Amino acid sequence: MEILTASTITCPECGYSKEEEMPTNACKYFYECENCHTVLKPQPGDCCVFCSYGSVKCPPIQQHSSCC
Protein backbone atom coordinates (compact mmCIF):
# COMPACT_ATOMS: atom_id res chain seq x y z
CA MET A 1 0.00 0.00 0.00
CA GLU A 2 1.38 3.37 -1.02
CA ILE A 3 1.42 6.00 1.73
CA LEU A 4 0.36 9.42 0.53
CA THR A 5 2.18 12.37 2.08
CA ALA A 6 0.21 15.24 0.53
CA SER A 7 -3.20 16.31 1.77
CA THR A 8 -5.42 19.27 0.95
CA ILE A 9 -6.53 21.02 4.13
CA THR A 10 -9.80 22.95 3.93
CA CYS A 11 -10.49 25.60 6.54
CA PRO A 12 -13.96 25.14 8.09
CA GLU A 13 -14.20 28.88 8.80
CA CYS A 14 -13.56 30.38 5.35
CA GLY A 15 -13.42 27.39 2.98
CA TYR A 16 -9.86 28.13 1.81
CA SER A 17 -7.99 25.00 0.67
CA LYS A 18 -4.29 24.38 0.31
CA GLU A 19 -2.25 21.27 -0.39
CA GLU A 20 0.31 20.58 2.33
CA GLU A 21 2.96 17.92 2.91
CA MET A 22 2.28 15.76 5.95
CA PRO A 23 5.11 14.85 8.29
CA THR A 24 5.73 11.11 8.38
CA ASN A 25 7.35 11.09 11.81
CA ALA A 26 5.06 13.41 13.82
CA CYS A 27 1.49 14.64 14.08
CA LYS A 28 0.52 18.19 13.28
CA TYR A 29 -1.79 19.39 16.05
CA PHE A 30 -2.14 23.01 14.96
CA TYR A 31 -2.48 24.58 11.52
CA GLU A 32 -3.03 28.26 10.74
CA CYS A 33 -5.18 29.02 7.70
CA GLU A 34 -3.17 31.36 5.51
CA ASN A 35 -6.36 33.08 4.31
CA CYS A 36 -8.29 33.92 7.52
CA HIS A 37 -5.58 33.03 10.09
CA THR A 38 -7.88 30.72 12.09
CA VAL A 39 -5.82 28.19 14.02
CA LEU A 40 -7.21 24.72 13.39
CA LYS A 41 -6.98 21.96 16.00
CA PRO A 42 -7.98 18.30 15.63
CA GLN A 43 -11.64 17.50 16.17
CA PRO A 44 -12.49 15.17 19.10
CA GLY A 45 -11.43 11.63 18.24
CA ASP A 46 -8.90 12.69 15.59
CA CYS A 47 -5.16 12.71 16.16
CA CYS A 48 -4.17 15.63 13.92
CA VAL A 49 -5.42 18.41 11.66
CA PHE A 50 -4.95 16.23 8.55
CA CYS A 51 -7.34 13.62 9.95
CA SER A 52 -9.90 16.33 10.74
CA TYR A 53 -9.63 18.74 7.80
CA GLY A 54 -7.49 17.05 5.16
CA SER A 55 -8.39 15.18 2.00
CA VAL A 56 -6.04 12.37 3.09
CA LYS A 57 -5.60 10.98 6.61
CA CYS A 58 -2.13 11.13 8.21
CA PRO A 59 0.47 8.43 7.39
CA PRO A 60 0.06 6.44 10.67
CA ILE A 61 -3.71 6.16 10.09
CA GLN A 62 -3.12 5.18 6.45
CA GLN A 63 -0.89 2.36 7.73
CA HIS A 64 -3.61 1.24 10.18
CA SER A 65 -1.21 1.71 13.08
CA SER A 66 -1.66 3.67 16.26
CA CYS A 67 -1.66 7.36 15.68
CA CYS A 68 1.05 9.75 16.74
C-alpha positions in Angstrom: 0.0 0.0 0.0 1.4 3.4 -1.0 1.4 6.0 1.7 0.4 9.4 0.5 2.2 12.4 2.1 0.2 15.2 0.5 -3.2 16.3 1.8 -5.4 19.3 0.9 -6.5 21.0 4.1 -9.8 23.0 3.9 -10.5 25.6 6.5 -14.0 25.1 8.1 -14.2 28.9 8.8 -13.6 30.4 5.3 -13.4 27.4 3.0 -9.9 28.1 1.8 -8.0 25.0 0.7 -4.3 24.4 0.3 -2.2 21.3 -0.4 0.3 20.6 2.3 3.0 17.9 2.9 2.3 15.8 5.9 5.1 14.9 8.3 5.7 11.1 8.4 7.3 11.1 11.8 5.1 13.4 13.8 1.5 14.6 14.1 0.5 18.2 13.3 -1.8 19.4 16.1 -2.1 23.0 15.0 -2.5 24.6 11.5 -3.0 28.3 10.7 -5.2 29.0 7.7 -3.2 31.4 5.5 -6.4 33.1 4.3 -8.3 33.9 7.5 -5.6 33.0 10.1 -7.9 30.7 12.1 -5.8 28.2 14.0 -7.2 24.7 13.4 -7.0 22.0 16.0 -8.0 18.3 15.6 -11.6 17.5 16.2 -12.5 15.2 19.1 -11.4 11.6 18.2 -8.9 12.7 15.6 -5.2 12.7 16.2 -4.2 15.6 13.9 -5.4 18.4 11.7 -4.9 16.2 8.6 -7.3 13.6 9.9 -9.9 16.3 10.7 -9.6 18.7 7.8 -7.5 17.0 5.2 -8.4 15.2 2.0 -6.0 12.4 3.1 -5.6 11.0 6.6 -2.1 11.1 8.2 0.5 8.4 7.4 0.1 6.4 10.7 -3.7 6.2 10.1 -3.1 5.2 6.4 -0.9 2.4 7.7 -3.6 1.2 10.2 -1.2 1.7 13.1 -1.7 3.7 16.3 -1.7 7.4 15.7 1.0 9.8 16.7 
